[in-house]
Amino acid sequence: MRVVGRPLIYSIGIICNFLAIAVFSQRAFRRTSSCMILTAVAVADIFILTHGYFYWAEYDLLTPTLSHDEFTCKAVTFIEYFGPELSVFLLLLLGAERVLKAGHRDLHEKYFTPCRTAVAIVVLVVVLVLLNIPVLTAHIYLEDPCLGMVCWNILEHNGEEALNSTDKNYFLFYRYLVLTLYGLLPYVGLPLLNGWLYWITRKQYRSINDDKFERIPDPDHPHYEDEELLVHTQKLEHDKRELTRLVILVTASFCLLTMGYNIIQGHLYKIHNAKTEHKQAVNAMIYSVFVLLFYLNHASNFFLYCLSCKVYREELKDMIMRKTRKTKAILTNTLLHATNNDRRL
C-alpha cells in the first residue's frame, strides 16, 4: 500500500498544488488576502510532499537517501518539522482573516491589506525557520550498531542514546512543542475560528434572506440602477459565502486527516513499543494509514477548492481555455510558417 500509494499521492499532490498556485495567481485572485495565504499553503504543501519521496525511498524501497549523507538528512528533517508547522499557522491566519472579513470589515481593511498579509506570511516563515534552526546544527546523523548510519528525528526510535546532552534537551523541548503546535493550536484554534466564522456567515445570510426586494426588470425604470447594484451586492455576498465554505472545508480536512499522524508525532501513541509480532504488524498498518492520510491532506486541497468554490472552478476553466487558445494559436502559426517555407522550396 505504501510502496504504490505514497508516490502516487506525492506526484498528484505536487501537480495539483502547482495548478492551485497558477489559479490563485490570476488577476481575479492575486490581490486577495485569502488567496495570498492559500498560495503560501500550496507552497508549504509542495515542500511537504517533496520531502515524502525521501522517506518513501529510504523505508519502502530500502534505498539510502536520508542516511546517505548528513546534508540530506538534516535538510529533509528540517522540512519535515518546518512544513507542517507553517501549514498550521497559515490556516490559523486564514481563519482569522475570514472572521474579520465576515464580521469586522473595518479591522480587516486595516490589518489584512495585501501588503500586510504578505508581511505576516514572511514573519511566520522567519519565526519558524529560527525555531527549527537547531535541527540543522544538531548531530542527528548518527551511527547505530545494528542499522549503520541513521537519520534521527523525534519519530525515530533508533539512535536516540547517541545524541549529546544539548541535542537531547532541545528535542525533549521540541516534543512538548509539537504537542502544542499539533494539539492545542490546530485542534482547538481551527474549530473555534470555523465555528465563529460559520455563526457570523449564517447570521448575515439570514438577514439578507429576510429582506424582501421587488424585482425591477424594466431598464427604463428610475430605480433600475439600484436594482443592478443590489444584484451585484448579492453576487459578492454569494462569492464570500463560497470562500467561507472553502476555508471551513480545508481546515476541517486538515484536522481530520492529520490527527492520527500528529498523535504519533507528539508521542501520545507509542508506535515503536510493541512487544509481540502481532502488535508490531498492527502498529505498522496504523502508521501506514496515518502517513497516507497525512500526505493526502497536503495533496487534496486543490480538489477541495474545486468542490466548494464555483468562482475557483470558473477561474480554473478560464485559465485552461486561455492557455488552450494560446497553444492552438502558436501551433497554427508554426504550421503556417512551415507550410509557407515548404512552398518556397
C-alpha positions in Angstrom: 0.0 0.0 0.0 2.7 2.5 1.0 5.0 1.5 -1.9 2.4 2.5 -4.5 0.2 4.9 -2.6 2.9 7.3 -1.3 4.5 8.3 -4.6 1.1 8.4 -6.3 -0.2 10.9 -3.7 3.0 12.9 -3.8 3.0 13.2 -7.6 -0.7 14.1 -7.9 -0.5 16.5 -5.0 2.6 18.4 -6.3 1.0 18.8 -9.7 -2.3 20.0 -8.2 -0.6 22.4 -5.8 1.2 24.0 -8.7 -2.1 24.2 -10.5 -3.7 25.9 -7.4 -0.8 28.4 -7.3 -1.4 29.2 -11.0 -5.1 29.8 -10.4 -4.5 32.0 -7.3 -2.0 34.0 -9.4 -4.7 35.1 -11.8 -5.9 38.7 -11.8 -9.2 37.9 -10.1 -7.4 36.4 -7.0 -3.8 37.7 -6.8 -4.6 40.7 -4.6 -6.9 38.9 -2.3 -5.6 38.3 1.2 -7.3 34.9 1.4 -5.8 33.7 -1.9 -2.3 35.0 -0.9 -2.5 32.8 2.2 -3.8 29.8 0.3 -0.9 30.3 -2.2 1.5 30.1 0.7 -0.3 27.0 1.9 0.2 25.4 -1.5 3.9 26.2 -1.4 4.2 24.6 2.0 2.3 21.5 0.8 4.7 21.2 -2.2 7.7 21.1 0.2 6.0 18.5 2.4 5.1 16.3 -0.5 8.6 16.6 -2.0 10.3 15.5 1.2 8.0 12.5 1.3 9.8 11.0 -1.6 13.0 10.7 0.5 11.1 8.7 3.2 9.5 6.6 0.6 12.9 5.7 -1.0 14.5 5.1 2.4 11.9 3.0 4.2 9.8 1.4 1.4 12.3 1.0 -1.4 15.2 0.4 1.1 17.4 2.8 -0.9 19.6 5.0 1.3 18.5 8.6 0.8 18.1 10.1 4.3 21.0 8.1 5.6 23.2 8.7 2.5 24.8 11.9 3.8 24.5 14.4 6.6 23.3 17.3 4.5 20.3 15.4 3.0 19.4 14.0 6.5 19.3 17.5 8.1 17.6 19.2 5.2 14.8 16.7 4.9 14.3 16.5 8.7 14.1 20.3 8.8 11.4 20.3 6.1 9.5 17.6 8.0 9.3 19.8 11.0 9.0 23.2 9.3 6.4 22.4 6.6 3.6 21.2 8.7 4.1 23.9 11.3 3.9 26.5 8.6 0.8 24.9 7.2 -0.9 25.1 10.7 -0.1 28.8 11.2 -1.2 29.7 7.7 -4.5 28.0 8.3 -4.9 29.8 11.6 -4.1 33.1 9.8 -6.6 32.3 7.1 -9.3 31.6 9.6 -8.6 34.9 11.4 -8.7 36.7 8.1 -12.1 35.3 7.1 -13.5 36.0 10.6 -12.5 39.7 10.3 -13.7 39.8 6.7 -17.1 38.5 7.7 -17.7 40.3 10.9 -15.3 43.2 11.2 -14.6 44.7 7.8 -13.0 47.9 9.2 -10.4 45.8 11.1 -10.0 43.6 8.0 -9.3 46.5 5.8 -6.8 47.8 8.4 -4.8 44.6 9.2 -5.3 42.4 6.1 -4.2 44.6 3.2 -2.3 42.6 0.6 1.0 44.2 1.8 0.4 43.4 5.5 -0.8 39.9 4.6 2.5 39.3 2.7 4.5 40.7 5.7 2.6 38.4 8.1 3.4 35.4 5.9 7.1 36.3 5.8 7.2 36.8 9.5 5.7 33.4 10.1 8.3 31.8 7.8 11.2 33.6 9.5 10.0 32.7 13.0 9.5 29.0 12.2 12.9 28.9 10.4 14.6 30.2 13.5 12.6 27.8 15.7 13.9 24.8 13.7 17.5 26.0 13.1 18.8 23.6 15.8 17.7 20.8 13.6 20.4 21.9 11.1 23.1 22.3 13.8 22.3 19.2 15.9 24.1 15.9 15.5 21.2 13.8 14.2 23.2 11.9 11.6 24.2 9.0 13.8 25.7 5.5 13.6 23.5 2.7 15.0 25.3 -0.5 16.0 22.7 -2.6 14.1 21.4 -0.3 11.3 24.5 1.6 10.4 24.0 5.3 9.7 20.7 6.7 10.9 19.0 10.0 10.3 17.3 10.6 13.6 14.2 12.6 14.3 11.6 12.7 17.0 9.7 9.9 15.3 12.8 7.6 15.2 13.4 5.2 18.0 16.9 4.2 16.9 20.0 6.1 17.9 18.5 8.5 20.5 21.0 7.4 23.1 23.8 8.7 20.8 22.5 12.3 21.0 24.6 14.6 23.0 23.1 16.3 26.1 22.4 19.6 24.3 20.6 18.0 21.4 18.6 15.8 23.8 17.4 18.8 25.7 16.3 20.6 22.6 14.4 17.6 21.2 12.8 17.0 24.6 11.6 20.6 24.5 10.6 20.1 20.8 8.4 17.1 21.6 6.4 19.3 24.0 6.3 22.0 21.4 4.9 19.5 18.9 2.1 18.8 21.3 1.3 22.5 21.4 1.6 23.1 17.7 -0.3 20.0 16.6 -2.6 19.6 19.5 -3.6 22.9 21.1 -3.4 25.2 18.1 -5.0 23.3 15.2 -7.4 21.1 17.0 -8.6 23.9 19.3 -8.0 27.1 17.4 -9.3 26.0 14.0 -12.7 24.6 15.3 -13.2 27.8 17.3 -12.4 30.0 14.3 -14.5 27.9 12.0 -17.5 27.9 14.4 -17.2 31.7 14.8 -17.0 32.1 11.1 -19.9 29.9 10.4 -22.0 31.7 13.0 -21.3 35.1 11.5 -21.9 34.0 8.0 -25.1 32.2 8.9 -26.4 35.3 10.7 -25.6 37.6 7.8 -27.2 35.1 5.3 -30.4 35.0 7.3 -30.6 38.8 7.5 -30.2 39.1 3.7 -32.9 36.5 3.1 -35.2 38.3 5.5 -35.1 41.4 3.3 -37.7 41.4 0.6 -36.8 43.1 -2.6 -39.2 43.8 -5.5 -37.5 42.8 -8.8 -37.4 45.6 -11.4 -36.9 44.0 -14.8 -37.5 47.2 -16.8 -34.2 49.0 -17.7 -36.2 52.3 -18.1 -37.4 52.2 -14.5 -36.0 55.1 -12.4 -34.6 52.6 -9.8 -33.2 50.1 -12.2 -29.6 51.1 -11.4 -30.3 50.5 -7.7 -31.6 47.0 -8.7 -28.4 46.3 -10.6 -26.3 47.4 -7.6 -28.4 45.1 -5.4 -27.8 42.1 -7.7 -24.1 42.8 -7.8 -24.0 43.1 -4.0 -25.9 39.8 -3.6 -23.4 38.1 -6.0 -20.5 39.4 -3.9 -22.1 38.0 -0.8 -22.6 34.7 -2.5 -19.0 34.6 -3.5 -17.9 35.4 0.0 -20.0 32.6 1.4 -18.4 30.2 -1.1 -15.0 31.3 0.0 -16.0 30.9 3.6 -17.2 27.4 2.8 -13.9 26.7 1.2 -11.9 27.8 4.2 -14.1 25.7 6.6 -13.7 22.6 4.4 -10.0 23.0 4.1 -9.4 23.5 7.8 -11.8 20.7 8.7 -10.0 18.4 6.3 -6.6 19.3 7.9 -7.8 18.4 11.4 -9.3 15.1 10.3 -6.6 13.8 8.0 -3.6 14.8 10.1 -4.9 13.9 13.6 -3.6 10.4 13.6 -0.1 11.2 12.3 0.2 14.1 14.7 -0.8 11.9 17.7 2.1 9.7 16.8 4.5 12.6 16.3 3.5 14.0 19.6 4.3 10.6 21.2 0.7 10.3 22.5 0.7 6.8 21.0 3.9 4.8 21.2 4.1 3.2 17.7 7.5 1.6 18.3 6.9 0.0 21.7 5.1 -3.2 20.6 6.3 -6.4 22.3 4.7 -9.0 20.1 4.8 -9.6 16.4 1.0 -9.2 16.1 1.2 -5.8 17.8 4.1 -4.8 15.6 2.0 -5.7 12.5 -1.0 -3.7 13.8 1.2 -0.7 14.6 2.8 -0.8 11.2 -0.6 -0.8 9.5 -1.8 2.0 11.7 1.3 4.0 10.9 1.0 3.4 7.2 -2.6 4.6 7.1 -1.9 7.7 9.2 1.1 8.6 7.0 -1.0 8.2 3.8 -3.8 10.4 5.3 -1.2 13.0 6.4 0.1 13.4 2.9 -3.3 13.1 1.4 -4.3 16.2 3.3 -1.5 18.2 1.7 -2.3 16.7 -1.7 -6.1 17.2 -1.7 -6.6 21.0 -1.2 -6.9 21.6 -4.9 -9.8 19.2 -5.2 -11.4 20.8 -2.1 -11.1 24.2 -3.8 -12.8 22.9 -6.9 -15.5 21.2 -4.9 -16.5 24.0 -2.7 -16.0 27.2 -4.7 -17.7 28.0 -8.0 -15.6 31.1 -8.6 -12.4 29.0 -8.3 -13.8 26.5 -10.8 -14.7 29.2 -13.3 -11.3 30.8 -13.0 -9.6 27.5 -13.5 -11.7 26.8 -16.5 -11.0 30.3 -18.0 -7.3 29.8 -17.3 -7.2 26.5 -19.1 -9.2 27.8 -22.0 -6.9 30.8 -22.4 -3.8 28.5 -22.3 -5.5 26.2 -24.8 -6.3 29.0 -27.2 -2.8 30.4 -26.9 -1.3 27.0 -27.6 -3.5 26.4 -30.6 -2.6 29.8 -32.0 1.1 29.1 -31.6 0.7 25.7 -33.3 -1.3 27.2 -36.1 1.3 29.9 -36.7 4.1 27.3 -36.6 2.3 25.1 -39.1 1.5 28.0 -41.4 5.1 29.1 -41.2 6.3 25.6 -42.0 3.8 25.4 -44.9 5.0 28.7 -46.4 8.6 27.6 -46.2 7.7 24.3 -48.0 6.0 26.2 -50.8 9.0 28.4 -51.2 11.2 25.4 -51.5 
